Amino acid sequence: MKLDTVNVNRVIVNILRFGSTVSVFLMLTGLFLFLAREYSIQEYRNMGIRQAAAGALALEPVALMTLGILVLLLTPLFRVVGALFSFLLVEKDRKYALVALGVLIMLSLSLFFPRS
């Protein structure tokens, strides 16, 4: 492997590590606040991204847990974006770049247009 490829792989590993660490931190913080404040889970039904972000700023437990799950869902998306740039710019491999682009499109569609 070339040195540039090794460096790009390290960046991709750090993206995955950072995303999973942030999501675990958010979910555990939300869980501890939830248990400490004795909230009722039935107060919360559906929470969008805006409500989760606003609630997380107000330290609402369920909003923090929801935001942690959203970060965990988006982490693989950022990994595929990193792989796409790696294939295009560093390795200059168009075939694998097209595969990564296809995976990115499928992930994006499944996140933004979920099946009911």
HELIX and SHEET records of a PDB file:
HELIX    1   1 LEU A    3  ARG A   37  1                                  35    
HELIX    2   2 ILE A   41  GLU A   43  5                                   3    
HELIX    3   3 ILE A   49  LEU A   57  1                                   9    
HELIX    4   4 PRO A   61  PHE A   85  1                                  25    
HELIX    5   5 SER A   86  VAL A   90  3                                   5    
HELIX    6   6 ARG A   94  PHE A  112  1                                  19    
END                                                                             
